Amino acid sequence: MGRFSRLGNDLYSGQKSIDFVGRRWLWYAVSGVVLLAAIAGLSIKGLDYGIEFTGGAEYRVSLPASSVTQDLADDVREAVADTGVEGATSPVVTTSGAEAILVQTEPLEGEDSQTVVDAILETTGASPDDLSQTELGASWGEQVAERALMGLIVFLVLVVLFIWAYFREWKMSVAALVALAHDVVITVGVYALSGFEVTPATVTGVLTILGFSLYDTVVVFDKVRENTHGGRESRRSYADAANLAVNQTLVRSINTSIVALLPVGAILYVGAVQLGSGSLKDLALALFVGMAAGVYSSVFIATPLLVHLKSNETAVKLADRRARSRKRAASDPYAGVPARVGGRAVTQTGQPAPPGVTSGPAPTRKTDRSREPSGKGRAAPRAHGPVAPSTASGRKQPSRQPRSKRGKK
């Protein structure tokens, strides 16, 4: 953990940096491959909708409270699945309080329904009077889907308005929406490839991951705004400042995702492996895949896409030009020394020299090494000519004596 903490400090201060923005085409390619796999899964296999959306049959067995246990529900699930009835290969068996066990299958008729009833009665030891059968319609599932779609539209509209009002930047709203769509498509594609049933719990999980993905993206965008707030005073280009923001929030994103994924992964394991079926695993799978995709999109997709969208803005171009000039000046201190090319003074960058700056090499002070004395000291100046006789040689030269000796002979 000490090394991880030092790494976080180095990433925050800029001593170490991972080039997320500069390699954005690599991240785009990775996301493109994953999205193509998800879309292919949706096109080829499609989604396996639960009986809440397609309709089905529900069998309710009333039992004493001491008999209604999860172990008995698991036994009933295995017995119904082993009947060989096509519509009952993946039954949903749950306990209803402490009074009954519910068995849900696809729509069954005639002998198939009686085969399932016999398996349930034989496993539970109940009498035919304790079992009731009802037909479930698809209207309730359709209402859930319609409400979920309406909630999604309202959520996306509020997201756009919130990000635009908070950051004053519509391009951040576009980048955030692209990241959200990226997460939803991947989650739905994983559902299609894994064969999990789509239930109302799945819809709840998909709507939940939208908030998680948006939260992580807004945190990164807030750091981007903080790093680029200086404008002309900033010594970094917009891409460098945005990349620094991602590095500064990277450790936080990793810690948050690990803390969130560990309990969700435990719920997924219990629901899929130990319980075998039910709404618990459907909710956990949506949350697990969506959270993982949300962390990836906020780091590798949202911020690089934002830099890509803003790369043509005049202010961003000027900031990039100033940053390149500073880097060039730091690497070559003589880059700004003017020289004469084609009769005019220009700098090494090809730009005309500022007014008042003369061309040519910088003036140097030359000395005649042959006239330097052998000892230390300055070189004797060159004589301009022979010394002429002075006309004041016959006169008495004035002298200045100390005050104590004045007037004394």
FILUM-382774 format. One line per 4 residues: number of its first residue (from 1); their letters; for each residue x, y negated, z negated of C-alpha. Coordinates in steps of 0.001 Angstrom, whole numbers. Last residue first. Layout:
<atoms>
NUM = a = X:Y:Z ~ ...
</atoms>
This chain:
<atoms>
409 = kkgr = 56682:-73800:-6358 ~ 53240:-73848:-7887 ~ 50312:-75750:-6429 ~ 48249:-72531:-5745
405 = ksrp = 49643:-69450:-7432 ~ 46681:-68553:-9706 ~ 44119:-69246:-6969 ~ 45652:-66621:-4723
401 = qrsp = 47475:-67815:-1636 ~ 46263:-68448:1862 ~ 48817:-69234:4488 ~ 48895:-71707:7267
397 = qkrg = 51474:-71248:9966 ~ 54137:-73839:10290 ~ 54539:-74757:13869 ~ 57284:-73677:16229
393 = sats = 55701:-70380:17253 ~ 52383:-72016:18055 ~ 52954:-72020:21798 ~ 52937:-68183:21853
389 = pavp = 55060:-66305:24364 ~ 53003:-63948:26648 ~ 52644:-60226:25821 ~ 52858:-58132:28941
385 = ghar = 49621:-56695:30412 ~ 46277:-54930:29644 ~ 47808:-52511:27159 ~ 46002:-49155:26719
381 = paar = 44617:-48617:23275 ~ 46601:-46514:20812 ~ 44896:-43190:20035 ~ 43293:-42943:16616
377 = gkgs = 44947:-41159:13759 ~ 46984:-38059:13078 ~ 50591:-37768:14149 ~ 52102:-37253:17602
373 = pers = 50607:-40447:18860 ~ 48063:-40313:21703 ~ 49244:-41886:24931 ~ 49244:-38690:26970
369 = rdtk = 45711:-37783:25811 ~ 44260:-40785:27620 ~ 40756:-41011:26258 ~ 37403:-40433:27891
365 = rtpa = 34088:-41292:26362 ~ 31196:-39499:28068 ~ 28168:-40904:29845 ~ 25291:-38411:30352
361 = pgst = 25277:-36923:33795 ~ 23421:-38549:36608 ~ 20182:-40417:36706 ~ 19267:-43453:34722
357 = vgpp = 16312:-43517:32361 ~ 14530:-46877:32389 ~ 11256:-45444:33601 ~ 10774:-41738:32698
353 = apqg = 12432:-39139:34974 ~ 10307:-37663:37720 ~ 9116:-34061:37039 ~ 10927:-31022:38497
349 = tqtv = 11325:-29254:35134 ~ 15059:-29932:35244 ~ 14340:-33636:35112 ~ 14175:-35964:38099
345 = argg = 16016:-39106:39179 ~ 15700:-39948:42847 ~ 18062:-39850:45820 ~ 17296:-36315:46894
341 = vrap = 17956:-34872:43449 ~ 19619:-37040:40813 ~ 19619:-35564:37304 ~ 17619:-36313:34174
337 = vgay = 18221:-34509:30859 ~ 14857:-33041:29748 ~ 15836:-29369:29975 ~ 19010:-30042:28018
333 = pdsa = 17690:-28546:24738 ~ 16883:-25243:26493 ~ 14937:-22665:24371 ~ 13189:-25216:22152
329 = arkr = 12454:-27517:25081 ~ 10960:-24652:27081 ~ 8800:-23566:24156 ~ 7623:-27130:23617
325 = srar = 6805:-27535:27307 ~ 4871:-24256:27338 ~ 2816:-25391:24336 ~ 2075:-28736:25970
321 = rdal = 900:-27004:29147 ~ -1319:-24603:27191 ~ -2894:-27482:25304 ~ -3508:-29312:28578
317 = kvat = -5144:-26227:30104 ~ -7351:-25780:27028 ~ -8465:-29409:27165 ~ -9286:-29108:30866
313 = ensk = -11370:-25936:30485 ~ -10513:-23095:32851 ~ -9238:-20657:30178 ~ -12383:-21042:28054
309 = lhvl = -14160:-17918:29338 ~ -11021:-15772:29130 ~ -10258:-17000:25616 ~ -13798:-16007:24569
305 = lpta = -13396:-12616:26264 ~ -10174:-11991:24328 ~ -12048:-12922:21094 ~ -15134:-10745:21660
301 = ifvs = -13524:-7636:23169 ~ -10565:-6248:21204 ~ -11147:-7530:17667 ~ -14933:-8009:17420
297 = syvg = -15551:-5111:19825 ~ -13488:-2593:17855 ~ -15079:-3471:14514 ~ -18541:-3219:16039
293 = aamg = -17796:120:17737 ~ -16876:1657:14384 ~ -19962:163:12759 ~ -22237:1363:15568
289 = vfla = -20895:4914:15579 ~ -21278:5335:11813 ~ -24606:3494:11504 ~ -26287:5371:14339
285 = lald = -24981:8700:13053 ~ -26127:7953:9486 ~ -29688:7065:10508 ~ -30138:10236:12535
281 = klsg = -28450:12320:9827 ~ -30883:11120:7166 ~ -33974:11440:9386 ~ -33899:15198:9153
277 = sglq = -31730:18019:10285 ~ -29061:20474:9146 ~ -29140:19684:5443 ~ -25529:20749:4856
273 = vagv = -23884:19934:8172 ~ -25833:17059:9751 ~ -27300:15271:6735 ~ -24453:15908:4308
269 = ylia = -21782:15081:6863 ~ -23592:11951:8042 ~ -24073:10762:4458 ~ -20345:11225:3807
265 = gvpl = -19508:9349:6998 ~ -21760:6480:5906 ~ -19995:6402:2537 ~ -16541:6223:4189
261 = lavi = -17520:3965:7090 ~ -18290:824:5073 ~ -15128:748:2951 ~ -13034:1689:5977
257 = stni = -14659:-1013:8130 ~ -14141:-3725:5526 ~ -10494:-2798:4992 ~ -9762:-2733:8732
253 = srvl = -11535:-6036:9356 ~ -9686:-7699:6461 ~ -6373:-6412:7762 ~ -7128:-7789:11229
249 = tqnv = -8350:-11228:10107 ~ -4983:-13001:10436 ~ -4083:-11023:13549 ~ -7335:-12042:15242
245 = alna = -6761:-15682:14297 ~ -3189:-15555:15618 ~ -4539:-14318:18968 ~ -6935:-17276:19045
241 = aday = -4097:-19728:18324 ~ -1890:-18112:20980 ~ -4682:-18227:23575 ~ -5497:-21852:22767
237 = srrs = -1848:-22846:23126 ~ 108:-23552:19999 ~ 1654:-26750:18612 ~ -1700:-28162:17537
233 = ergg = -1754:-31974:17271 ~ -3619:-32315:20582 ~ -6519:-30225:19302 ~ -6041:-29630:15592
229 = htne = -9222:-27516:15289 ~ -7722:-24616:17240 ~ -6651:-22556:14217 ~ -9860:-23259:12276
225 = rvkd = -12063:-22520:15271 ~ -10330:-19196:15812 ~ -10743:-18380:12114 ~ -14490:-18994:12410
221 = fvvv = -14566:-16833:15529 ~ -13028:-13918:13611 ~ -15599:-14179:10812 ~ -18427:-14555:13347
217 = tdyl = -17363:-11339:15096 ~ -17348:-9327:11863 ~ -20839:-10514:10931 ~ -22196:-9938:14449
213 = sfgl = -21098:-6305:14414 ~ -22676:-5687:11010 ~ -25926:-7411:11967 ~ -26254:-5442:15171
209 = itlv = -25427:-2250:13298 ~ -28676:-2505:11353 ~ -30914:-2629:14442 ~ -29349:585:15711
205 = gtvt = -29796:2277:12334 ~ -33478:1389:12115 ~ -34080:2697:15626 ~ -32376:5947:14682
201 = aptv = -34551:6244:11574 ~ -37585:5880:13845 ~ -36371:9045:15582 ~ -34103:9722:18524
197 = efgs = -33009:13322:18293 ~ -29317:14150:18347 ~ -28038:15716:21566 ~ -24453:14577:21050
193 = layv = -24073:13075:24539 ~ -27351:11123:24431 ~ -26779:9849:20904 ~ -23227:8867:21828
189 = gvti = -24633:6887:24749 ~ -27057:5040:22459 ~ -24180:4015:20189 ~ -21940:2993:23101
185 = vvdh = -24702:918:24699 ~ -25515:-816:21404 ~ -21891:-1704:20624 ~ -21154:-3199:24066
181 = alav = -24414:-5138:24015 ~ -23342:-6697:20703 ~ -19873:-7564:22069 ~ -21455:-9183:25148
177 = laav = -23762:-11159:22861 ~ -20823:-12412:20780 ~ -18890:-13515:23888 ~ -21931:-15387:25214
173 = smkw = -22543:-17105:21874 ~ -18871:-18113:21691 ~ -19241:-19622:25149 ~ -22079:-21780:23836
169 = erfy = -19733:-23688:21513 ~ -20945:-26050:18813 ~ -19601:-23519:16274 ~ -22486:-23497:13823
165 = awif = -25351:-24649:16077 ~ -24276:-22520:19056 ~ -23642:-19499:16837 ~ -27023:-19839:15144
161 = lvvl = -28992:-20487:18326 ~ -27493:-17507:20156 ~ -27992:-15211:17168 ~ -31579:-16378:16689
157 = vlfv = -32375:-15479:20282 ~ -30703:-12079:19894 ~ -32662:-11305:16724 ~ -35994:-12291:18289
153 = ilgm = -35313:-9991:21235 ~ -34272:-7126:18960 ~ -37341:-7548:16753 ~ -39597:-7362:19807
149 = lare = -37837:-4222:20989 ~ -38155:-2654:17524 ~ -41836:-3534:17358 ~ -42431:-1926:20745
145 = avqe = -40451:1188:19830 ~ -42289:1594:16520 ~ -45639:1175:18279 ~ -44657:3815:20809
141 = gwsa = -43693:6163:17995 ~ -47111:5709:16398 ~ -48891:6336:19705 ~ -47058:9594:20408
137 = glet = -49719:11762:18823 ~ -49282:14318:16046 ~ -51496:17394:15936 ~ -52404:18786:12531
133 = qsld = -52052:22178:10879 ~ -52905:23103:7275 ~ -51397:25925:5227 ~ -52476:26864:1683
129 = dpsa = -55544:28791:2914 ~ -53270:31044:4986 ~ -51611:32238:1742 ~ -48119:31221:696
125 = gtte = -45112:33513:433 ~ -42821:30731:1688 ~ -40930:32770:4249 ~ -43836:34944:5404
121 = liad = -46235:32007:5566 ~ -43846:29917:7638 ~ -43015:32739:10047 ~ -46702:33575:10508
117 = vvtq = -47532:29951:11271 ~ -44737:29745:13845 ~ -46023:32829:15632 ~ -49591:31455:15508
113 = sdeg = -48456:28239:17238 ~ -46708:30187:19978 ~ -49708:32460:20425 ~ -52109:29645:21222
109 = elpe = -50639:26163:21531 ~ -47553:24285:20438 ~ -46659:20565:20737 ~ -43034:20105:19565
105 = tqvl = -42267:20965:15981 ~ -42722:19470:12517 ~ -42694:21538:9317 ~ -43722:19819:6080
101 = iaea = -43248:21436:2669 ~ -45673:20711:-151 ~ -46296:19602:-3727 ~ -43129:18175:-5243
97 = gstt = -42855:15191:-2911 ~ -43230:16190:709 ~ -40198:18368:1378 ~ -38730:18324:4856
93 = vvps = -38492:20644:7851 ~ -37859:19230:11330 ~ -37907:22092:13801 ~ -35171:22558:16401
89 = tage = -36001:25737:18363 ~ -39730:25282:17823 ~ -40918:24252:21301 ~ -39360:27259:23009
85 = vgtd = -40608:29825:20503 ~ -37757:32216:19751 ~ -38973:32905:16224 ~ -35454:32271:14890
81 = avae = -35977:28475:14712 ~ -39028:28967:12492 ~ -37145:31252:10104 ~ -34079:28986:9971
77 = rvdd = -36171:25933:9141 ~ -38179:27849:6537 ~ -34993:28949:4799 ~ -33697:25362:4756
73 = aldq = -36967:24175:3216 ~ -36708:26900:588 ~ -33231:25705:-323 ~ -34456:22115:-470
69 = tvss = -36963:23016:-3135 ~ -40748:23160:-3433 ~ -41179:26388:-5382 ~ -41275:24904:-8901
65 = apls = -43850:22335:-7820 ~ -46266:25018:-6702 ~ -46843:25211:-2949 ~ -48962:23477:-293
61 = vrye = -47713:24214:3219 ~ -48139:21455:5820 ~ -47613:22248:9500 ~ -47138:19389:11942
57 = aggt = -47456:19717:15706 ~ -46052:17389:18327 ~ -46057:13909:19869 ~ -43408:12459:22184
53 = feig = -42264:9406:20211 ~ -42752:10607:16624 ~ -41997:14123:17885 ~ -38404:13144:18363
49 = ydlg = -36903:11801:21575 ~ -33913:13555:23082 ~ -32244:10844:25108 ~ -30947:11414:28610
45 = kisl = -28677:14224:29698 ~ -27482:12952:33087 ~ -28233:9228:33121 ~ -27778:8561:29410
41 = gaia = -24583:10596:29306 ~ -23282:8816:32398 ~ -24044:5466:30758 ~ -22051:6473:27676
37 = allv = -19130:7767:29746 ~ -19136:4558:31813 ~ -19180:2516:28610 ~ -16165:4388:27233
33 = vgsv = -14217:3900:30473 ~ -15119:203:30621 ~ -14131:-303:26987 ~ -10670:1081:27708
29 = aywl = -10345:-1035:30873 ~ -11424:-4220:29104 ~ -8918:-3479:26343 ~ -6134:-3174:28911
25 = wrrg = -7304:-6344:30665 ~ -7156:-8154:27304 ~ -3478:-7490:26848 ~ -2532:-11140:26268
21 = vfdi = -5409:-11635:23869 ~ -4652:-8730:21530 ~ -895:-9301:21394 ~ -49:-7950:17964
17 = skqg = 1923:-10459:15904 ~ 4550:-10401:13200 ~ 5985:-13513:11555 ~ 2650:-15214:12296
13 = syld = 1832:-16070:8685 ~ -1285:-13875:8622 ~ 368:-10966:10408 ~ 3371:-11098:8071
9 = nglr = 1108:-11225:5000 ~ -935:-8268:6251 ~ 2210:-6288:6975 ~ 3458:-7043:3482
5 = sfrg = 185:-5713:2085 ~ 409:-2571:4211 ~ 3987:-2028:3082 ~ 2943:-2316:-541
1 = m = 0:0:0
</atoms>
